């Protein structure tokens, strides 16, 4: 018996859903590749020396901060050492700053600088223009439906721990 002959976890899927799931998987793959490229490009717009993943980290801190590096590890699912190195690099670029944690003097909190907030706001405005241009033929209802379906998809992933 080869590995190909062994039952797979997905063998129980209703046949009427298989083609739809294959199309969804392909489209999500395209979306993920484009999102990765967009994150890289937005990071470069913020600062030419921002490391890969820096844009995602900065937007997370801007939305949820100030916070400890451990919260970044948990929230972003990135290795502790990688977070530590990335935070230091972004601090050195002047886009993050460290403050003592008032609840634990041994720990520190990171937050975005005023400059980073201004840069993030500019990128967000440009991102909305980009979306508006790409979706010019879509009605607000179409955009809302897509947003609702993506939200539902993300909630399903969150429930599964993905």
mmCIF file of the C-alpha atoms, coordinates in Angstrom:
data_MODEL
# 
_entry.id   MODEL 
# 
loop_
_atom_site.group_PDB 
_atom_site.id 
_atom_site.type_symbol 
_atom_site.label_atom_id 
_atom_site.label_alt_id 
_atom_site.label_comp_id 
_atom_site.label_asym_id 
_atom_site.label_entity_id 
_atom_site.label_seq_id 
_atom_site.pdbx_PDB_ins_code 
_atom_site.Cartn_x 
_atom_site.Cartn_y 
_atom_site.Cartn_z 
_atom_site.occupancy 
_atom_site.B_iso_or_equiv 
_atom_site.pdbx_formal_charge 
_atom_site.auth_seq_id 
_atom_site.auth_comp_id 
_atom_site.auth_asym_id 
_atom_site.auth_atom_id 
_atom_site.pdbx_PDB_model_num 
ATOM 1   C CA . UNK A 1 1   ? 0.000   0.000  0.000   1.00 0.00 ? 1   UNK A CA 1 
ATOM 2   C CA . UNK A 1 2   ? 1.436   3.387  -1.006  1.00 0.00 ? 2   UNK A CA 1 
ATOM 3   C CA . UNK A 1 3   ? 0.782   6.745  0.623   1.00 0.00 ? 3   UNK A CA 1 
ATOM 4   C CA . UNK A 1 4   ? -1.535  7.575  -2.293  1.00 0.00 ? 4   UNK A CA 1 
ATOM 5   C CA . UNK A 1 5   ? -3.694  4.535  -1.419  1.00 0.00 ? 5   UNK A CA 1 
ATOM 6   C CA . UNK A 1 6   ? -4.148  5.529  2.226   1.00 0.00 ? 6   UNK A CA 1 
ATOM 7   C CA . UNK A 1 7   ? -7.414  7.268  3.155   1.00 0.00 ? 7   UNK A CA 1 
ATOM 8   C CA . UNK A 1 8   ? -7.036  11.044 3.358   1.00 0.00 ? 8   UNK A CA 1 
ATOM 9   C CA . UNK A 1 9   ? -8.788  13.305 5.818   1.00 0.00 ? 9   UNK A CA 1 
ATOM 10  C CA . UNK A 1 10  ? -10.807 14.909 2.997   1.00 0.00 ? 10  UNK A CA 1 
ATOM 11  C CA . UNK A 1 11  ? -12.130 11.644 1.534   1.00 0.00 ? 11  UNK A CA 1 
ATOM 12  C CA . UNK A 1 12  ? -15.464 12.128 3.299   1.00 0.00 ? 12  UNK A CA 1 
ATOM 13  C CA . UNK A 1 13  ? -16.340 15.445 1.568   1.00 0.00 ? 13  UNK A CA 1 
ATOM 14  C CA . UNK A 1 14  ? -19.630 15.458 -0.297  1.00 0.00 ? 14  UNK A CA 1 
ATOM 15  C CA . UNK A 1 15  ? -18.831 15.171 -4.021  1.00 0.00 ? 15  UNK A CA 1 
ATOM 16  C CA . UNK A 1 16  ? -21.139 18.103 -4.838  1.00 0.00 ? 16  UNK A CA 1 
ATOM 17  C CA . UNK A 1 17  ? -18.781 20.431 -2.898  1.00 0.00 ? 17  UNK A CA 1 
ATOM 18  C CA . UNK A 1 18  ? -15.418 19.221 -4.190  1.00 0.00 ? 18  UNK A CA 1 
ATOM 19  C CA . UNK A 1 19  ? -15.227 21.383 -7.354  1.00 0.00 ? 19  UNK A CA 1 
ATOM 20  C CA . UNK A 1 20  ? -16.364 24.468 -5.423  1.00 0.00 ? 20  UNK A CA 1 
ATOM 21  C CA . UNK A 1 21  ? -13.726 23.844 -2.764  1.00 0.00 ? 21  UNK A CA 1 
ATOM 22  C CA . UNK A 1 22  ? -11.026 23.374 -5.405  1.00 0.00 ? 22  UNK A CA 1 
ATOM 23  C CA . UNK A 1 23  ? -11.969 26.730 -7.004  1.00 0.00 ? 23  UNK A CA 1 
ATOM 24  C CA . UNK A 1 24  ? -12.021 28.415 -3.593  1.00 0.00 ? 24  UNK A CA 1 
ATOM 25  C CA . UNK A 1 25  ? -8.616  27.005 -2.707  1.00 0.00 ? 25  UNK A CA 1 
ATOM 26  C CA . UNK A 1 26  ? -7.175  28.294 -5.991  1.00 0.00 ? 26  UNK A CA 1 
ATOM 27  C CA . UNK A 1 27  ? -8.655  31.777 -5.527  1.00 0.00 ? 27  UNK A CA 1 
ATOM 28  C CA . UNK A 1 28  ? -7.480  31.986 -1.908  1.00 0.00 ? 28  UNK A CA 1 
ATOM 29  C CA . UNK A 1 29  ? -3.996  31.036 -3.106  1.00 0.00 ? 29  UNK A CA 1 
ATOM 30  C CA . UNK A 1 30  ? -4.020  33.865 -5.656  1.00 0.00 ? 30  UNK A CA 1 
ATOM 31  C CA . UNK A 1 31  ? -5.322  36.273 -3.011  1.00 0.00 ? 31  UNK A CA 1 
ATOM 32  C CA . UNK A 1 32  ? -2.593  35.250 -0.554  1.00 0.00 ? 32  UNK A CA 1 
ATOM 33  C CA . UNK A 1 33  ? 0.177   35.753 -3.126  1.00 0.00 ? 33  UNK A CA 1 
ATOM 34  C CA . UNK A 1 34  ? -1.205  39.171 -4.041  1.00 0.00 ? 34  UNK A CA 1 
ATOM 35  C CA . UNK A 1 35  ? -1.625  40.123 -0.387  1.00 0.00 ? 35  UNK A CA 1 
ATOM 36  C CA . UNK A 1 36  ? 1.977   39.144 0.351   1.00 0.00 ? 36  UNK A CA 1 
ATOM 37  C CA . UNK A 1 37  ? 3.172   41.312 -2.545  1.00 0.00 ? 37  UNK A CA 1 
ATOM 38  C CA . UNK A 1 38  ? 0.914   44.193 -1.422  1.00 0.00 ? 38  UNK A CA 1 
ATOM 39  C CA . UNK A 1 39  ? 2.254   43.991 2.145   1.00 0.00 ? 39  UNK A CA 1 
ATOM 40  C CA . UNK A 1 40  ? 5.820   44.138 0.826   1.00 0.00 ? 40  UNK A CA 1 
ATOM 41  C CA . UNK A 1 41  ? 4.989   47.129 -1.382  1.00 0.00 ? 41  UNK A CA 1 
ATOM 42  C CA . UNK A 1 42  ? 3.182   48.961 1.424   1.00 0.00 ? 42  UNK A CA 1 
ATOM 43  C CA . UNK A 1 43  ? 6.145   48.336 3.695   1.00 0.00 ? 43  UNK A CA 1 
ATOM 44  C CA . UNK A 1 44  ? 8.445   49.950 1.153   1.00 0.00 ? 44  UNK A CA 1 
ATOM 45  C CA . UNK A 1 45  ? 6.080   52.921 0.991   1.00 0.00 ? 45  UNK A CA 1 
ATOM 46  C CA . UNK A 1 46  ? 6.439   53.326 4.758   1.00 0.00 ? 46  UNK A CA 1 
ATOM 47  C CA . UNK A 1 47  ? 10.212  53.040 4.769   1.00 0.00 ? 47  UNK A CA 1 
ATOM 48  C CA . UNK A 1 48  ? 12.598  51.590 2.170   1.00 0.00 ? 48  UNK A CA 1 
ATOM 49  C CA . UNK A 1 49  ? 14.479  49.636 4.865   1.00 0.00 ? 49  UNK A CA 1 
ATOM 50  C CA . UNK A 1 50  ? 11.425  48.127 6.576   1.00 0.00 ? 50  UNK A CA 1 
ATOM 51  C CA . UNK A 1 51  ? 12.061  44.372 6.881   1.00 0.00 ? 51  UNK A CA 1 
ATOM 52  C CA . UNK A 1 52  ? 9.696   41.773 5.411   1.00 0.00 ? 52  UNK A CA 1 
ATOM 53  C CA . UNK A 1 53  ? 6.769   41.432 7.779   1.00 0.00 ? 53  UNK A CA 1 
ATOM 54  C CA . UNK A 1 54  ? 7.401   44.916 9.150   1.00 0.00 ? 54  UNK A CA 1 
ATOM 55  C CA . UNK A 1 55  ? 4.262   46.415 7.643   1.00 0.00 ? 55  UNK A CA 1 
ATOM 56  C CA . UNK A 1 56  ? 2.097   43.715 9.208   1.00 0.00 ? 56  UNK A CA 1 
ATOM 57  C CA . UNK A 1 57  ? 3.806   44.190 12.562  1.00 0.00 ? 57  UNK A CA 1 
ATOM 58  C CA . UNK A 1 58  ? 3.423   47.973 12.454  1.00 0.00 ? 58  UNK A CA 1 
ATOM 59  C CA . UNK A 1 59  ? -0.274  47.826 11.528  1.00 0.00 ? 59  UNK A CA 1 
ATOM 60  C CA . UNK A 1 60  ? -0.855  45.309 14.351  1.00 0.00 ? 60  UNK A CA 1 
ATOM 61  C CA . UNK A 1 61  ? 0.883   47.546 16.887  1.00 0.00 ? 61  UNK A CA 1 
ATOM 62  C CA . UNK A 1 62  ? -0.983  50.617 15.590  1.00 0.00 ? 62  UNK A CA 1 
ATOM 63  C CA . UNK A 1 63  ? -4.302  48.814 16.015  1.00 0.00 ? 63  UNK A CA 1 
ATOM 64  C CA . UNK A 1 64  ? -3.644  46.962 19.287  1.00 0.00 ? 64  UNK A CA 1 
ATOM 65  C CA . UNK A 1 65  ? -0.766  48.778 20.994  1.00 0.00 ? 65  UNK A CA 1 
ATOM 66  C CA . UNK A 1 66  ? 0.937   49.683 23.066  1.00 0.00 ? 66  UNK A CA 1 
ATOM 67  C CA . UNK A 1 67  ? 1.745   46.060 23.787  1.00 0.00 ? 67  UNK A CA 1 
ATOM 68  C CA . UNK A 1 68  ? 4.445   43.659 24.834  1.00 0.00 ? 68  UNK A CA 1 
ATOM 69  C CA . UNK A 1 69  ? 6.496   41.767 22.273  1.00 0.00 ? 69  UNK A CA 1 
ATOM 70  C CA . UNK A 1 70  ? 4.911   38.557 23.590  1.00 0.00 ? 70  UNK A CA 1 
ATOM 71  C CA . UNK A 1 71  ? 1.514   39.849 22.431  1.00 0.00 ? 71  UNK A CA 1 
ATOM 72  C CA . UNK A 1 72  ? 2.998   40.292 18.952  1.00 0.00 ? 72  UNK A CA 1 
ATOM 73  C CA . UNK A 1 73  ? 4.234   36.703 19.016  1.00 0.00 ? 73  UNK A CA 1 
ATOM 74  C CA . UNK A 1 74  ? 0.737   35.507 19.953  1.00 0.00 ? 74  UNK A CA 1 
ATOM 75  C CA . UNK A 1 75  ? -1.171  37.887 17.676  1.00 0.00 ? 75  UNK A CA 1 
ATOM 76  C CA . UNK A 1 76  ? 0.940   37.461 14.568  1.00 0.00 ? 76  UNK A CA 1 
ATOM 77  C CA . UNK A 1 77  ? 2.081   33.881 15.059  1.00 0.00 ? 77  UNK A CA 1 
ATOM 78  C CA . UNK A 1 78  ? 5.722   34.826 14.522  1.00 0.00 ? 78  UNK A CA 1 
ATOM 79  C CA . UNK A 1 79  ? 8.702   33.307 16.337  1.00 0.00 ? 79  UNK A CA 1 
ATOM 80  C CA . UNK A 1 80  ? 9.803   35.218 19.465  1.00 0.00 ? 80  UNK A CA 1 
ATOM 81  C CA . UNK A 1 81  ? 13.346  35.739 18.172  1.00 0.00 ? 81  UNK A CA 1 
ATOM 82  C CA . UNK A 1 82  ? 12.088  37.034 14.827  1.00 0.00 ? 82  UNK A CA 1 
ATOM 83  C CA . UNK A 1 83  ? 9.721   39.457 16.580  1.00 0.00 ? 83  UNK A CA 1 
ATOM 84  C CA . UNK A 1 84  ? 12.525  40.703 18.810  1.00 0.00 ? 84  UNK A CA 1 
ATOM 85  C CA . UNK A 1 85  ? 14.850  41.332 15.862  1.00 0.00 ? 85  UNK A CA 1 
ATOM 86  C CA . UNK A 1 86  ? 12.111  42.956 13.785  1.00 0.00 ? 86  UNK A CA 1 
ATOM 87  C CA . UNK A 1 87  ? 11.004  45.225 16.648  1.00 0.00 ? 87  UNK A CA 1 
ATOM 88  C CA . UNK A 1 88  ? 14.602  46.369 17.195  1.00 0.00 ? 88  UNK A CA 1 
ATOM 89  C CA . UNK A 1 89  ? 15.066  47.077 13.489  1.00 0.00 ? 89  UNK A CA 1 
ATOM 90  C CA . UNK A 1 90  ? 11.825  49.081 13.364  1.00 0.00 ? 90  UNK A CA 1 
ATOM 91  C CA . UNK A 1 91  ? 12.773  50.965 16.542  1.00 0.00 ? 91  UNK A CA 1 
ATOM 92  C CA . UNK A 1 92  ? 16.081  51.830 14.866  1.00 0.00 ? 92  UNK A CA 1 
ATOM 93  C CA . UNK A 1 93  ? 14.116  53.136 11.848  1.00 0.00 ? 93  UNK A CA 1 
ATOM 94  C CA . UNK A 1 94  ? 12.183  55.456 14.175  1.00 0.00 ? 94  UNK A CA 1 
ATOM 95  C CA . UNK A 1 95  ? 8.797   53.837 13.535  1.00 0.00 ? 95  UNK A CA 1 
ATOM 96  C CA . UNK A 1 96  ? 8.376   52.025 16.869  1.00 0.00 ? 96  UNK A CA 1 
ATOM 97  C CA . UNK A 1 97  ? 9.305   53.089 20.361  1.00 0.00 ? 97  UNK A CA 1 
ATOM 98  C CA . UNK A 1 98  ? 9.704   51.204 23.620  1.00 0.00 ? 98  UNK A CA 1 
ATOM 99  C CA . UNK A 1 99  ? 8.254   52.304 26.955  1.00 0.00 ? 99  UNK A CA 1 
ATOM 100 C CA . UNK A 1 100 ? 8.455   50.693 30.390  1.00 0.00 ? 100 UNK A CA 1 
ATOM 101 C CA . UNK A 1 101 ? 5.400   48.541 31.154  1.00 0.00 ? 101 UNK A CA 1 
ATOM 102 C CA . UNK A 1 102 ? 3.658   50.251 34.097  1.00 0.00 ? 102 UNK A CA 1 
ATOM 103 C CA . UNK A 1 103 ? 2.363   46.850 35.281  1.00 0.00 ? 103 UNK A CA 1 
ATOM 104 C CA . UNK A 1 104 ? 5.796   45.167 35.215  1.00 0.00 ? 104 UNK A CA 1 
ATOM 105 C CA . UNK A 1 105 ? 8.932   47.263 35.393  1.00 0.00 ? 105 UNK A CA 1 
ATOM 106 C CA . UNK A 1 106 ? 11.012  44.404 33.937  1.00 0.00 ? 106 UNK A CA 1 
ATOM 107 C CA . UNK A 1 107 ? 9.004   44.403 30.699  1.00 0.00 ? 107 UNK A CA 1 
ATOM 108 C CA . UNK A 1 108 ? 8.548   47.000 28.004  1.00 0.00 ? 108 UNK A CA 1 
ATOM 109 C CA . UNK A 1 109 ? 5.728   47.991 25.697  1.00 0.00 ? 109 UNK A CA 1 
ATOM 110 C CA . UNK A 1 110 ? 6.088   48.909 22.045  1.00 0.00 ? 110 UNK A CA 1 
ATOM 111 C CA . UNK A 1 111 ? 4.000   51.511 20.270  1.00 0.00 ? 111 UNK A CA 1 
ATOM 112 C CA . UNK A 1 112 ? 4.116   53.255 16.928  1.00 0.00 ? 112 UNK A CA 1 
ATOM 113 C CA . UNK A 1 113 ? 5.731   56.665 16.750  1.00 0.00 ? 113 UNK A CA 1 
ATOM 114 C CA . UNK A 1 114 ? 3.847   59.727 15.548  1.00 0.00 ? 114 UNK A CA 1 
ATOM 115 C CA . UNK A 1 115 ? 5.850   59.520 12.324  1.00 0.00 ? 115 UNK A CA 1 
ATOM 116 C CA . UNK A 1 116 ? 4.819   55.888 11.819  1.00 0.00 ? 116 UNK A CA 1 
ATOM 117 C CA . UNK A 1 117 ? 1.167   56.757 12.470  1.00 0.00 ? 117 UNK A CA 1 
ATOM 118 C CA . UNK A 1 118 ? 1.343   59.529 9.838   1.00 0.00 ? 118 UNK A CA 1 
ATOM 119 C CA . UNK A 1 119 ? 2.975   57.164 7.339   1.00 0.00 ? 119 UNK A CA 1 
ATOM 120 C CA . UNK A 1 120 ? 0.418   54.413 8.054   1.00 0.00 ? 120 UNK A CA 1 
ATOM 121 C CA . UNK A 1 121 ? -2.431  56.899 7.563   1.00 0.00 ? 121 UNK A CA 1 
ATOM 122 C CA . UNK A 1 122 ? -0.987  57.972 4.204   1.00 0.00 ? 122 UNK A CA 1 
ATOM 123 C CA . UNK A 1 123 ? -0.589  54.364 3.060   1.00 0.00 ? 123 UNK A CA 1 
ATOM 124 C CA . UNK A 1 124 ? -4.167  53.596 4.186   1.00 0.00 ? 124 UNK A CA 1 
ATOM 125 C CA . UNK A 1 125 ? -5.505  56.502 2.107   1.00 0.00 ? 125 UNK A CA 1 
ATOM 126 C CA . UNK A 1 126 ? -3.513  55.326 -0.911  1.00 0.00 ? 126 UNK A CA 1 
ATOM 127 C CA . UNK A 1 127 ? -4.722  51.745 -0.321  1.00 0.00 ? 127 UNK A CA 1 
ATOM 128 C CA . UNK A 1 128 ? -8.366  52.929 -0.400  1.00 0.00 ? 128 UNK A CA 1 
ATOM 129 C CA . UNK A 1 129 ? -7.728  54.735 -3.694  1.00 0.00 ? 129 UNK A CA 1 
ATOM 130 C CA . UNK A 1 130 ? -6.181  51.527 -5.040  1.00 0.00 ? 130 UNK A CA 1 
ATOM 131 C CA . UNK A 1 131 ? -9.222  49.473 -3.957  1.00 0.00 ? 131 UNK A CA 1 
ATOM 132 C CA . UNK A 1 132 ? -11.594 52.074 -5.359  1.00 0.00 ? 132 UNK A CA 1 
ATOM 133 C CA . UNK A 1 133 ? -9.811  52.048 -8.725  1.00 0.00 ? 133 UNK A CA 1 
ATOM 134 C CA . UNK A 1 134 ? -9.741  48.239 -8.933  1.00 0.00 ? 134 UNK A CA 1 
ATOM 135 C CA . UNK A 1 135 ? -13.394 47.891 -7.904  1.00 0.00 ? 135 UNK A CA 1 
ATOM 136 C CA . UNK A 1 136 ? -14.750 50.844 -9.911  1.00 0.00 ? 136 UNK A CA 1 
ATOM 137 C CA . UNK A 1 137 ? -17.347 48.621 -11.606 1.00 0.00 ? 137 UNK A CA 1 
ATOM 138 C CA . UNK A 1 138 ? -18.574 47.180 -8.324  1.00 0.00 ? 138 UNK A CA 1 
ATOM 139 C CA . UNK A 1 139 ? -21.565 48.593 -6.473  1.00 0.00 ? 139 UNK A CA 1 
ATOM 140 C CA . UNK A 1 140 ? -21.292 49.340 -2.743  1.00 0.00 ? 140 UNK A CA 1 
ATOM 141 C CA . UNK A 1 141 ? -23.604 46.325 -2.208  1.00 0.00 ? 141 UNK A CA 1 
ATOM 142 C CA . UNK A 1 142 ? -21.170 44.075 -4.131  1.00 0.00 ? 142 UNK A CA 1 
ATOM 143 C CA . UNK A 1 143 ? -18.279 45.315 -1.993  1.00 0.00 ? 143 UNK A CA 1 
ATOM 144 C CA . UNK A 1 144 ? -20.299 44.801 1.183   1.00 0.00 ? 144 UNK A CA 1 
ATOM 145 C CA . UNK A 1 145 ? -21.208 41.243 0.147   1.00 0.00 ? 145 UNK A CA 1 
ATOM 146 C CA . UNK A 1 146 ? -17.576 40.399 -0.524  1.00 0.00 ? 146 UNK A CA 1 
ATOM 147 C CA . UNK A 1 147 ? -16.576 41.922 2.830   1.00 0.00 ? 147 UNK A CA 1 
ATOM 148 C CA . UNK A 1 148 ? -19.272 39.909 4.613   1.00 0.00 ? 148 UNK A CA 1 
ATOM 149 C CA . UNK A 1 149 ? -18.198 36.655 2.949   1.00 0.00 ? 149 UNK A CA 1 
ATOM 150 C CA . UNK A 1 150 ? -14.519 37.285 3.733   1.00 0.00 ? 150 UNK A CA 1 
ATOM 151 C CA . UNK A 1 151 ? -15.477 38.043 7.335   1.00 0.00 ? 151 UNK A CA 1 
ATOM 152 C CA . UNK A 1 152 ? -17.431 34.800 7.524   1.00 0.00 ? 152 UNK A CA 1 
ATOM 153 C CA . UNK A 1 153 ? -14.475 32.896 6.045   1.00 0.00 ? 153 UNK A CA 1 
ATOM 154 C CA . UNK A 1 154 ? -12.051 34.493 8.526   1.00 0.00 ? 154 UNK A CA 1 
ATOM 155 C CA . UNK A 1 155 ? -14.382 33.645 11.422  1.00 0.00 ? 155 UNK A CA 1 
ATOM 156 C CA . UNK A 1 156 ? -14.503 30.008 10.259  1.00 0.00 ? 156 UNK A CA 1 
ATOM 157 C CA . UNK A 1 157 ? -10.700 29.920 10.149  1.00 0.00 ? 157 UNK A CA 1 
ATOM 158 C CA . UNK A 1 158 ? -10.490 31.466 13.609  1.00 0.00 ? 158 UNK A CA 1 
ATOM 159 C CA . UNK A 1 159 ? -12.871 28.849 15.051  1.00 0.00 ? 159 UNK A CA 1 
ATOM 160 C CA . UNK A 1 160 ? -10.647 26.130 13.612  1.00 0.00 ? 160 UNK A CA 1 
ATOM 161 C CA . UNK A 1 161 ? -7.486  27.722 14.991  1.00 0.00 ? 161 UNK A CA 1 
ATOM 162 C CA . UNK A 1 162 ? -6.009  28.442 11.551  1.00 0.00 ? 162 UNK A CA 1 
# 
